Amino acid sequence: MPAVDLATPAKSVQPGHKIRTFGERYDAGGGGINVARVISELGGKR
């Protein structure tokens, strides 16, 4: 099923502290899309 993957870095993650993030990145995702990306990275054809 298609989905949107969200990734965002944080300077630090500590128990009990609020996590501040920045530089959000949205990418197409989901099982089939992620598999196709891996196959492509390994030199295969989609």
mmCIF file of the N, C-alpha and C atoms, coordinates in Angstrom:
data_MODEL
# 
_entry.id   MODEL 
# 
loop_
_atom_site.group_PDB 
_atom_site.id 
_atom_site.type_symbol 
_atom_site.label_atom_id 
_atom_site.label_alt_id 
_atom_site.label_comp_id 
_atom_site.label_asym_id 
_atom_site.label_entity_id 
_atom_site.label_seq_id 
_atom_site.pdbx_PDB_ins_code 
_atom_site.Cartn_x 
_atom_site.Cartn_y 
_atom_site.Cartn_z 
_atom_site.occupancy 
_atom_site.B_iso_or_equiv 
_atom_site.pdbx_formal_charge 
_atom_site.auth_seq_id 
_atom_site.auth_comp_id 
_atom_site.auth_asym_id 
_atom_site.auth_atom_id 
_atom_site.pdbx_PDB_model_num 
ATOM 1   N N  . MET A 1 1  ? 0.845  -1.180 0.000   1.00 0.00 ? 1  MET A N  1 
ATOM 2   C CA . MET A 1 1  ? 0.000  0.000  0.000   1.00 0.00 ? 1  MET A CA 1 
ATOM 3   C C  . MET A 1 1  ? 0.891  1.244  0.000   1.00 0.00 ? 1  MET A C  1 
ATOM 4   N N  . PRO A 1 2  ? 0.639  2.218  -0.861  1.00 0.00 ? 2  PRO A N  1 
ATOM 5   C CA . PRO A 1 2  ? 1.429  3.447  -0.886  1.00 0.00 ? 2  PRO A CA 1 
ATOM 6   C C  . PRO A 1 2  ? 1.332  4.199  0.432   1.00 0.00 ? 2  PRO A C  1 
ATOM 7   N N  . ALA A 1 3  ? 2.388  4.882  0.760   1.00 0.00 ? 3  ALA A N  1 
ATOM 8   C CA . ALA A 1 3  ? 2.437  5.655  2.001   1.00 0.00 ? 3  ALA A CA 1 
ATOM 9   C C  . ALA A 1 3  ? 3.416  6.806  1.822   1.00 0.00 ? 3  ALA A C  1 
ATOM 10  N N  . VAL A 1 4  ? 3.458  7.694  2.803   1.00 0.00 ? 4  VAL A N  1 
ATOM 11  C CA . VAL A 1 4  ? 4.435  8.775  2.838   1.00 0.00 ? 4  VAL A CA 1 
ATOM 12  C C  . VAL A 1 4  ? 5.320  8.515  4.045   1.00 0.00 ? 4  VAL A C  1 
ATOM 13  N N  . ASP A 1 5  ? 6.640  8.418  3.812   1.00 0.00 ? 5  ASP A N  1 
ATOM 14  C CA . ASP A 1 5  ? 7.602  8.216  4.894   1.00 0.00 ? 5  ASP A CA 1 
ATOM 15  C C  . ASP A 1 5  ? 8.132  9.577  5.335   1.00 0.00 ? 5  ASP A C  1 
ATOM 16  N N  . LEU A 1 6  ? 8.215  9.804  6.627   1.00 0.00 ? 6  LEU A N  1 
ATOM 17  C CA . LEU A 1 6  ? 8.743  11.035 7.195   1.00 0.00 ? 6  LEU A CA 1 
ATOM 18  C C  . LEU A 1 6  ? 10.009 10.708 7.967   1.00 0.00 ? 6  LEU A C  1 
ATOM 19  N N  . ALA A 1 7  ? 11.075 11.450 7.681   1.00 0.00 ? 7  ALA A N  1 
ATOM 20  C CA . ALA A 1 7  ? 12.328 11.302 8.424   1.00 0.00 ? 7  ALA A CA 1 
ATOM 21  C C  . ALA A 1 7  ? 12.757 12.683 8.890   1.00 0.00 ? 7  ALA A C  1 
ATOM 22  N N  . THR A 1 8  ? 13.236 12.779 10.105  1.00 0.00 ? 8  THR A N  1 
ATOM 23  C CA . THR A 1 8  ? 13.688 14.059 10.630  1.00 0.00 ? 8  THR A CA 1 
ATOM 24  C C  . THR A 1 8  ? 14.809 13.833 11.651  1.00 0.00 ? 8  THR A C  1 
ATOM 25  N N  . PRO A 1 9  ? 15.908 14.571 11.538  1.00 0.00 ? 9  PRO A N  1 
ATOM 26  C CA . PRO A 1 9  ? 16.996 14.409 12.502  1.00 0.00 ? 9  PRO A CA 1 
ATOM 27  C C  . PRO A 1 9  ? 16.739 15.202 13.792  1.00 0.00 ? 9  PRO A C  1 
ATOM 28  N N  . ALA A 1 10 ? 17.455 14.820 14.837  1.00 0.00 ? 10 ALA A N  1 
ATOM 29  C CA . ALA A 1 10 ? 17.419 15.527 16.119  1.00 0.00 ? 10 ALA A CA 1 
ATOM 30  C C  . ALA A 1 10 ? 18.857 15.632 16.623  1.00 0.00 ? 10 ALA A C  1 
ATOM 31  N N  . LYS A 1 11 ? 19.181 16.738 17.279  1.00 0.00 ? 11 LYS A N  1 
ATOM 32  C CA . LYS A 1 11 ? 20.549 16.909 17.789  1.00 0.00 ? 11 LYS A CA 1 
ATOM 33  C C  . LYS A 1 11 ? 20.846 15.932 18.916  1.00 0.00 ? 11 LYS A C  1 
ATOM 34  N N  . SER A 1 12 ? 19.836 15.632 19.738  1.00 0.00 ? 12 SER A N  1 
ATOM 35  C CA . SER A 1 12 ? 20.036 14.649 20.805  1.00 0.00 ? 12 SER A CA 1 
ATOM 36  C C  . SER A 1 12 ? 18.692 14.069 21.228  1.00 0.00 ? 12 SER A C  1 
ATOM 37  N N  . VAL A 1 13 ? 18.751 12.867 21.784  1.00 0.00 ? 13 VAL A N  1 
ATOM 38  C CA . VAL A 1 13 ? 17.569 12.202 22.323  1.00 0.00 ? 13 VAL A CA 1 
ATOM 39  C C  . VAL A 1 13 ? 17.937 11.742 23.724  1.00 0.00 ? 13 VAL A C  1 
ATOM 40  N N  . GLN A 1 14 ? 17.229 12.289 24.712  1.00 0.00 ? 14 GLN A N  1 
ATOM 41  C CA . GLN A 1 14 ? 17.508 11.958 26.098  1.00 0.00 ? 14 GLN A CA 1 
ATOM 42  C C  . GLN A 1 14 ? 16.202 11.644 26.808  1.00 0.00 ? 14 GLN A C  1 
ATOM 43  N N  . PRO A 1 15 ? 16.198 10.619 27.659  1.00 0.00 ? 15 PRO A N  1 
ATOM 44  C CA . PRO A 1 15 ? 14.974 10.272 28.389  1.00 0.00 ? 15 PRO A CA 1 
ATOM 45  C C  . PRO A 1 15 ? 14.448 11.465 29.190  1.00 0.00 ? 15 PRO A C  1 
ATOM 46  N N  . GLY A 1 16 ? 13.138 11.691 29.114  1.00 0.00 ? 16 GLY A N  1 
ATOM 47  C CA . GLY A 1 16 ? 12.518 12.745 29.900  1.00 0.00 ? 16 GLY A CA 1 
ATOM 48  C C  . GLY A 1 16 ? 12.619 14.137 29.306  1.00 0.00 ? 16 GLY A C  1 
ATOM 49  N N  . HIS A 1 17 ? 13.316 14.299 28.187  1.00 0.00 ? 17 HIS A N  1 
ATOM 50  C CA . HIS A 1 17 ? 13.476 15.614 27.565  1.00 0.00 ? 17 HIS A CA 1 
ATOM 51  C C  . HIS A 1 17 ? 12.684 15.681 26.265  1.00 0.00 ? 17 HIS A C  1 
ATOM 52  N N  . LYS A 1 18 ? 12.206 16.855 25.951  1.00 0.00 ? 18 LYS A N  1 
ATOM 53  C CA . LYS A 1 18 ? 11.494 17.065 24.691  1.00 0.00 ? 18 LYS A CA 1 
ATOM 54  C C  . LYS A 1 18 ? 12.490 16.933 23.539  1.00 0.00 ? 18 LYS A C  1 
ATOM 55  N N  . ILE A 1 19 ? 12.082 16.242 22.490  1.00 0.00 ? 19 ILE A N  1 
ATOM 56  C CA . ILE A 1 19 ? 12.951 16.045 21.327  1.00 0.00 ? 19 ILE A CA 1 
ATOM 57  C C  . ILE A 1 19 ? 12.650 17.147 20.322  1.00 0.00 ? 19 ILE A C  1 
ATOM 58  N N  . ARG A 1 20 ? 13.650 17.949 19.987  1.00 0.00 ? 20 ARG A N  1 
ATOM 59  C CA . ARG A 1 20 ? 13.513 19.015 19.001  1.00 0.00 ? 20 ARG A CA 1 
ATOM 60  C C  . ARG A 1 20 ? 14.076 18.507 17.676  1.00 0.00 ? 20 ARG A C  1 
ATOM 61  N N  . THR A 1 21 ? 13.268 18.582 16.643  1.00 0.00 ? 21 THR A N  1 
ATOM 62  C CA . THR A 1 21 ? 13.689 18.090 15.333  1.00 0.00 ? 21 THR A CA 1 
ATOM 63  C C  . THR A 1 21 ? 13.770 19.239 14.341  1.00 0.00 ? 21 THR A C  1 
ATOM 64  N N  . PHE A 1 22 ? 14.375 18.975 13.188  1.00 0.00 ? 22 PHE A N  1 
ATOM 65  C CA . PHE A 1 22 ? 14.521 19.975 12.140  1.00 0.00 ? 22 PHE A CA 1 
ATOM 66  C C  . PHE A 1 22 ? 14.705 19.261 10.814  1.00 0.00 ? 22 PHE A C  1 
ATOM 67  N N  . GLY A 1 23 ? 14.564 19.972 9.713   1.00 0.00 ? 23 GLY A N  1 
ATOM 68  C CA . GLY A 1 23 ? 14.860 19.431 8.394   1.00 0.00 ? 23 GLY A CA 1 
ATOM 69  C C  . GLY A 1 23 ? 14.022 18.232 7.999   1.00 0.00 ? 23 GLY A C  1 
ATOM 70  N N  . GLU A 1 24 ? 12.709 18.319 8.203   1.00 0.00 ? 24 GLU A N  1 
ATOM 71  C CA . GLU A 1 24 ? 11.847 17.190 7.864   1.00 0.00 ? 24 GLU A CA 1 
ATOM 72  C C  . GLU A 1 24 ? 11.974 16.817 6.389   1.00 0.00 ? 24 GLU A C  1 
ATOM 73  N N  . ARG A 1 25 ? 11.895 15.515 6.110   1.00 0.00 ? 25 ARG A N  1 
ATOM 74  C CA . ARG A 1 25 ? 11.978 15.017 4.742   1.00 0.00 ? 25 ARG A CA 1 
ATOM 75  C C  . ARG A 1 25 ? 10.829 14.043 4.514   1.00 0.00 ? 25 ARG A C  1 
ATOM 76  N N  . TYR A 1 26 ? 10.072 14.284 3.459   1.00 0.00 ? 26 TYR A N  1 
ATOM 77  C CA . TYR A 1 26 ? 8.944  13.433 3.099   1.00 0.00 ? 26 TYR A CA 1 
ATOM 78  C C  . TYR A 1 26 ? 9.276  12.699 1.805   1.00 0.00 ? 26 TYR A C  1 
ATOM 79  N N  . ASP A 1 27 ? 9.108  11.393 1.790   1.00 0.00 ? 27 ASP A N  1 
ATOM 80  C CA . ASP A 1 27 ? 9.383  10.576 0.616   1.00 0.00 ? 27 ASP A CA 1 
ATOM 81  C C  . ASP A 1 27 ? 8.233  9.601  0.383   1.00 0.00 ? 27 ASP A C  1 
ATOM 82  N N  . ALA A 1 28 ? 8.042  9.266  -0.886  1.00 0.00 ? 28 ALA A N  1 
ATOM 83  C CA . ALA A 1 28 ? 7.072  8.208  -1.195  1.00 0.00 ? 28 ALA A CA 1 
ATOM 84  C C  . ALA A 1 28 ? 7.574  6.925  -0.547  1.00 0.00 ? 28 ALA A C  1 
ATOM 85  N N  . GLY A 1 29 ? 6.675  6.142  0.000   1.00 0.00 ? 29 GLY A N  1 
ATOM 86  C CA . GLY A 1 29 ? 7.080  4.915  0.669   1.00 0.00 ? 29 GLY A CA 1 
ATOM 87  C C  . GLY A 1 29 ? 6.043  3.830  0.483   1.00 0.00 ? 29 GLY A C  1 
ATOM 88  N N  . GLY A 1 30 ? 6.082  2.872  1.355   1.00 0.00 ? 30 GLY A N  1 
ATOM 89  C CA . GLY A 1 30 ? 5.201  1.714  1.256   1.00 0.00 ? 30 GLY A CA 1 
ATOM 90  C C  . GLY A 1 30 ? 5.998  0.535  0.741   1.00 0.00 ? 30 GLY A C  1 
ATOM 91  N N  . GLY A 1 31 ? 5.478  -0.664 0.966   1.00 0.00 ? 31 GLY A N  1 
ATOM 92  C CA . GLY A 1 31 ? 6.204  -1.898 0.644   1.00 0.00 ? 31 GLY A CA 1 
ATOM 93  C C  . GLY A 1 31 ? 6.765  -1.969 -0.761  1.00 0.00 ? 31 GLY A C  1 
ATOM 94  N N  . GLY A 1 32 ? 5.937  -1.819 -1.779  1.00 0.00 ? 32 GLY A N  1 
ATOM 95  C CA . GLY A 1 32 ? 6.405  -1.962 -3.160  1.00 0.00 ? 32 GLY A CA 1 
ATOM 96  C C  . GLY A 1 32 ? 7.412  -0.903 -3.558  1.00 0.00 ? 32 GLY A C  1 
ATOM 97  N N  . ILE A 1 33 ? 7.188  0.333  -3.135  1.00 0.00 ? 33 ILE A N  1 
ATOM 98  C CA . ILE A 1 33 ? 8.111  1.419  -3.484  1.00 0.00 ? 33 ILE A CA 1 
ATOM 99  C C  . ILE A 1 33 ? 9.452  1.206  -2.814  1.00 0.00 ? 33 ILE A C  1 
ATOM 100 N N  . ASN A 1 34 ? 9.459  0.814  -1.542  1.00 0.00 ? 34 ASN A N  1 
ATOM 101 C CA . ASN A 1 34 ? 10.719 0.580  -0.834  1.00 0.00 ? 34 ASN A CA 1 
ATOM 102 C C  . ASN A 1 34 ? 11.490 -0.597 -1.435  1.00 0.00 ? 34 ASN A C  1 
ATOM 103 N N  . VAL A 1 35 ? 10.792 -1.652 -1.823  1.00 0.00 ? 35 VAL A N  1 
ATOM 104 C CA . VAL A 1 35 ? 11.451 -2.793 -2.458  1.00 0.00 ? 35 VAL A CA 1 
ATOM 105 C C  . VAL A 1 35 ? 12.074 -2.362 -3.774  1.00 0.00 ? 35 VAL A C  1 
ATOM 106 N N  . ALA A 1 36 ? 11.353 -1.582 -4.567  1.00 0.00 ? 36 ALA A N  1 
ATOM 107 C CA . ALA A 1 36 ? 11.882 -1.108 -5.850  1.00 0.00 ? 36 ALA A CA 1 
ATOM 108 C C  . ALA A 1 36 ? 13.127 -0.256 -5.643  1.00 0.00 ? 36 ALA A C  1 
ATOM 109 N N  . ARG A 1 37 ? 13.145 0.558  -4.588  1.00 0.00 ? 37 ARG A N  1 
ATOM 110 C CA . ARG A 1 37 ? 14.334 1.385  -4.303  1.00 0.00 ? 37 ARG A CA 1 
ATOM 111 C C  . ARG A 1 37 ? 15.542 0.510  -4.001  1.00 0.00 ? 37 ARG A C  1 
ATOM 112 N N  . VAL A 1 38 ? 15.366 -0.520 -3.193  1.00 0.00 ? 38 VAL A N  1 
ATOM 113 C CA . VAL A 1 38 ? 16.473 -1.413 -2.830  1.00 0.00 ? 38 VAL A CA 1 
ATOM 114 C C  . VAL A 1 38 ? 16.976 -2.151 -4.063  1.00 0.00 ? 38 VAL A C  1 
ATOM 115 N N  . ILE A 1 39 ? 16.066 -2.662 -4.882  1.00 0.00 ? 39 ILE A N  1 
ATOM 116 C CA . ILE A 1 39 ? 16.472 -3.364 -6.096  1.00 0.00 ? 39 ILE A CA 1 
ATOM 117 C C  . ILE A 1 39 ? 17.282 -2.432 -6.994  1.00 0.00 ? 39 ILE A C  1 
ATOM 118 N N  . SER A 1 40 ? 16.822 -1.199 -7.138  1.00 0.00 ? 40 SER A N  1 
ATOM 119 C CA . SER A 1 40 ? 17.538 -0.213 -7.949  1.00 0.00 ? 40 SER A CA 1 
ATOM 120 C C  . SER A 1 40 ? 18.920 0.066  -7.396  1.00 0.00 ? 40 SER A C  1 
ATOM 121 N N  . GLU A 1 41 ? 19.015 0.250  -6.065  1.00 0.00 ? 41 GLU A N  1 
ATOM 122 C CA . GLU A 1 41 ? 20.313 0.517  -5.421  1.00 0.00 ? 41 GLU A CA 1 
ATOM 123 C C  . GLU A 1 41 ? 21.294 -0.646 -5.619  1.00 0.00 ? 41 GLU A C  1 
ATOM 124 N N  . LEU A 1 42 ? 20.768 -1.866 -5.713  1.00 0.00 ? 42 LEU A N  1 
ATOM 125 C CA . LEU A 1 42 ? 21.614 -3.039 -5.896  1.00 0.00 ? 42 LEU A CA 1 
ATOM 126 C C  . LEU A 1 42 ? 21.923 -3.315 -7.369  1.00 0.00 ? 42 LEU A C  1 
ATOM 127 N N  . GLY A 1 43 ? 21.455 -2.414 -8.247  1.00 0.00 ? 43 GLY A N  1 
ATOM 128 C CA . GLY A 1 43 ? 21.777 -2.547 -9.671  1.00 0.00 ? 43 GLY A CA 1 
ATOM 129 C C  . GLY A 1 43 ? 20.724 -3.245 -10.500 1.00 0.00 ? 43 GLY A C  1 
ATOM 130 N N  . GLY A 1 44 ? 19.606 -3.628 -9.918  1.00 0.00 ? 44 GLY A N  1 
ATOM 131 C CA . GLY A 1 44 ? 18.545 -4.292 -10.648 1.00 0.00 ? 44 GLY A CA 1 
ATOM 132 C C  . GLY A 1 44 ? 17.649 -3.301 -11.366 1.00 0.00 ? 44 GLY A C  1 
ATOM 133 N N  . LYS A 1 45 ? 16.742 -3.835 -12.167 1.00 0.00 ? 45 LYS A N  1 
ATOM 134 C CA . LYS A 1 45 ? 15.779 -3.004 -12.880 1.00 0.00 ? 45 LYS A CA 1 
ATOM 135 C C  . LYS A 1 45 ? 14.430 -3.114 -12.201 1.00 0.00 ? 45 LYS A C  1 
ATOM 136 N N  . ARG A 1 46 ? 13.691 -2.026 -12.197 1.00 0.00 ? 46 ARG A N  1 
ATOM 137 C CA . ARG A 1 46 ? 12.355 -1.999 -11.584 1.00 0.00 ? 46 ARG A CA 1 
ATOM 138 C C  . ARG A 1 46 ? 11.354 -2.684 -12.452 1.00 0.00 ? 46 ARG A C  1 
# 
